Amino acid sequence: MRTASIILAAGQGTRMHSKLPKVLHHVAGKPMLWYAMQAVRALVDLPPAIVVGYQAEAVQSAINEDALFVLQEQQLGTGHAVKCARSALEGRADTLLVTFADMPLLRSESLARLVRMHQESGSPVTMTSFIGDEARGFGRVVRDAAGKVTAIVEQAVATPEQLKIREYNVSAYCFDAEWLWGALDQVPVSPKGEYYLTDVVGMAVEQGYPVVSMILEDASEGVGLNNRVHLATVEKLMRARINEKWMLAGVTLVDPDTTYIEVEVMIGKDTVIQPNTHLRGKSTIGEDCEIGPDTTVIDSVVGSHVRLVASVLEGAQVHDHVTMGPYCHLRKGAVLQEGVHLGNFGEVKDSVLGPGTKMGHFSYIGNATIGENVNIGAGTITCNYDGETKHPTEIGDDVFIGSDTMLVAPVKIGDRSKTGAGSVVTRDVPQDTLVMGVPAKEKRKLEKSD
């Protein structure tokens, strides 16, 4: 028995008041449509069929994963949206799992339970619901005196009595594919001129089939998105879910309420995350680190036994036993090798700092390659940009760079050399040489005692 998935993602989301399609708004670092795709991938035998409409090209280009995109040219309701996928899926699957892209909290485990329940039910349709106090625009699940599902009534057309019902339709379904394609041809047009997928539930009941509703154990999975208030609620719930996962895996979050970890971040055990820390993108943090407070790590790799305080990392690599901060900034291409120390107000871009190198404070290193055990004095700047081109700086091992040194690239400093405080280095410096002045000139060769 083959299972296929249909994800409805065609709506504009007018209540978001945004130029961006609703399904591309981010939750914990990824578009909400991404979560809908991840939830079904392990459950189906075909790439998910995503029904797109509003800004279809933007939605397609934002998803760099295997999927079948189906266009709904006119937004005529959820029943019409599913019908648009008929030509792509009819005859290719026995079971259809239908979900909505604006429900990023719905777990794959719950959908797996829905599929199992459907296969055991003998009904052509199995649905999902939750019990709650806030409707959020969801349709109501109507049951008879014996507790059997008889219909789903959309909020827009529900009676005052039906609006009091506290069981809400989650809009996640399993269908017998052959039955569904026939049923969709019989769905009547609503007073709003739309074709509701929910009407097929009543049709199944009329045909004498028992309709089973899987009530979600965690009602928060049923929280959908219609506006930015809902977006903030979902973001908070997702963040709490992610934080709980890492705490259960051996990571200490000193204050989970002020810790922001996006969904693709990886963290090693016994790492401590201090308050007001943001771990974003595909960042990886090793074991036994202390990150924060007030630190942001974006698409960066951080080794083990690292201490980062009140700093920002973007597209950077930090090896083991590095200490950094406060108020440092690693920009794209920055690499701090093992044991590097970066003091307050240091900035590094497109540069490699070798093992054991120390850059105390108030310095900028750009487009540079720096060797082992180099001391970079306060106020050092690599003057790498001449207004048109960025030029490299090379510093060898065991070099001492005096405070307020200007290194005017392209320039090379040989192993074990030194620059005097306030020097402006415009020419290459040989090994074992002391240079001083503006411009810096060779003063003498250095002995081992120096």
C-alpha positions, 0 to 999 in steps of 0.5 A, spaced: 500 500 500 503 506 497 502 513 501 502 520 498 502 526 501 498 533 499 500 539 503 496 545 502 500 552 501 496 556 496 493 561 500 495 568 501 494 569 508 491 576 508 491 577 515 498 577 516 499 583 512 505 581 508 508 581 502 511 575 503 506 568 502 504 566 509 507 559 508 514 562 508 514 566 514 519 563 519 518 559 525 525 558 529 529 559 523 525 555 517 519 557 513 513 554 516 512 550 510 519 546 511 516 543 517 510 541 514 514 537 509 519 534 514 513 532 518 510 527 512 517 525 509 518 519 513 511 517 512 510 517 504 512 513 498 512 519 494 515 526 494 510 531 497 505 534 493 505 541 495 499 545 492 501 553 491 498 559 488 499 566 491 506 567 489 507 560 487 514 561 484 517 564 490 514 559 494 517 554 490 524 557 490 524 557 497 524 550 498 530 546 496 528 539 497 525 534 493 517 536 492 512 536 487 509 542 486 501 543 483 498 550 481 492 552 484 490 558 479 484 560 483 483 559 490 477 556 491 477 553 497 481 547 500 477 541 497 478 545 490 486 545 492 486 538 493 483 536 487 488 540 483 493 535 485 489 529 482 492 529 475 499 528 479 497 523 484 491 519 481 493 512 480 500 512 484 498 511 491 492 508 495 492 512 501 493 520 501 495 524 507 493 531 507 496 537 511 496 544 511 503 548 511 501 553 516 501 548 522 508 547 523 507 544 530 504 538 528 509 532 529 511 527 524 509 522 530 502 524 530 501 523 523 504 516 523 499 515 528 494 518 524 496 513 518 496 507 522 489 509 525 486 510 518 489 503 516 485 500 521 479 504 521 476 501 515 473 508 513 475 512 507 477 518 511 480 519 518 481 526 521 485 529 526 482 534 532 484 537 539 480 539 545 481 547 547 478 553 549 481 558 543 478 556 536 483 560 532 478 560 526 478 552 526 472 548 524 468 544 529 467 537 530 460 535 530 458 528 534 452 525 535 449 522 542 453 516 541 459 520 540 460 519 533 463 524 528 457 526 524 460 532 520 465 538 520 462 545 520 467 551 518 467 557 523 464 561 518 458 558 517 457 555 524 450 556 528 451 559 535 450 552 538 455 549 534 460 555 535 460 553 543 463 546 541 470 545 544 473 540 539 476 543 533 478 540 526 486 540 525 485 539 518 490 533 517 487 527 514 488 520 511 483 518 505 482 512 501 485 515 495 480 512 490 474 514 494 477 521 495 477 523 488 470 521 487 468 525 493 471 531 491 467 531 485 460 531 489 463 537 494 457 543 493 459 550 493 459 554 499 455 560 500 462 564 500 463 560 493 468 555 495 469 548 496 470 545 503 475 539 504 471 538 510 464 537 507 467 530 505 467 528 512 459 528 512 459 525 505 462 519 508 457 519 514 452 519 509 455 513 506 454 509 512 462 509 514 464 510 521 469 517 521 474 516 526 478 522 529 484 522 532 484 527 538 491 530 539 495 528 546 498 535 545 493 540 543 499 545 542 500 541 535 494 543 533 495 551 533 495 554 526 497 561 523 492 566 521 496 572 523 502 575 526 499 574 533 499 567 532 506 567 529 509 569 535 505 564 539 507 558 535 514 561 535 514 561 542 511 554 543 516 551 538 522 554 541 520 551 548 520 544 544 527 545 541 529 548 548 526 542 552 529 537 547 536 540 548 535 540 556 533 532 556 539 531 551 544 534 557 545 541 555 544 546 561 539 552 559 540 557 565 534 561 563 530 557 557 525 563 556 531 567 554 534 562 550 533 562 542 535 556 539 533 555 531 531 548 529 537 546 525 542 547 531 546 542 534 549 542 541 554 537 545 552 535 552 555 539 558 555 545 554 552 551 558 547 556 555 547 563 558 541 568 558 539 572 552 543 567 547 541 566 540 543 560 536 541 560 529 542 557 522 546 551 521 550 552 527 554 547 531 556 547 538 561 542 541 561 539 548 563 543 555 562 550 552 559 556 555 556 560 551 553 567 553 550 571 556 548 576 550 551 572 544 549 570 537 552 565 533 549 564 526 551 559 521 558 557 525 562 551 528 564 552 535 568 546 538 569 544 545 571 547 551 570 554 548 568 560 552 564 566 548 561 572 552 557 577 549 559 576 542 557 575 535 559 570 530 557 569 523 559 564 518 565 563 523 569 557 525 572 556 532 576 551 534 577 547 541 579 551 547 578 558 545 576 564 549 572 570 546 569 576 548 566 580 551 564 584 545 567 581 539 565 580 532 567 574 528 565 575 521 564 570 515 571 566 514 573 568 520 577 561 523 580 561 530 584 555 531 585 551 538 587 555 544 586 562 541 584 568 545 580 574 543 579 580 548 574 585 548 572 589 542 576 585 537 573 583 530 576 578 525 573 577 518 576 572 512 582 571 516 585 565 520 588 566 527 593 560 528 593 556 535 595 559 541 595 566 538 592 572 542 588 578 540 587 582 546 582 588 545 580 593 540 583 590 534 581 589 527 584 583 523 581 582 515 584 578 510 590 575 514 593 569 515 596 569 522 601 563 525 602 560 532 603 564 538 602 571 535 601 576 540 597 582 537 597 588 541 591 593 542 589 597 537 592 593 531 589 594 524 590 590 518 589 596 513 586 591 507 582 595 503 585 600 498 578 603 496 578 598 490 581 591 492 582 587 499 589 585 500 592 580 504 596 580 510 601 574 513 604 574 520 608 568 521 609 564 528 611 567 535 610 574 532 609 580 537 605 586 534 605 592 538 599 596 540 596 601 535 600 597 529 597 599 522 599 593 517 598 596 510 597 590 506 599 587 502 604 585 507 608 579 510 611 579 517 616 574 518 617 569 524 619 571 531 619 579 529 616 585 532 613 591 531 614 597 536 608 601 538 604 605 533 608 603 527 605 603 520 608 597 517 608 598 509 613 593 507 615 586 508 618 584 515 624 579 515 624 574 520 627 575 527 627 583 526 624 589 530 621 594 526 619 601 528 616 608 526 612 611 521 613 608 516 616 602 520 623 601 519 628 596 521 632 597 527 635 591 529 635 583 528 633 580 534 636 575 538 633 569 542 634 573 548 629 578 545 
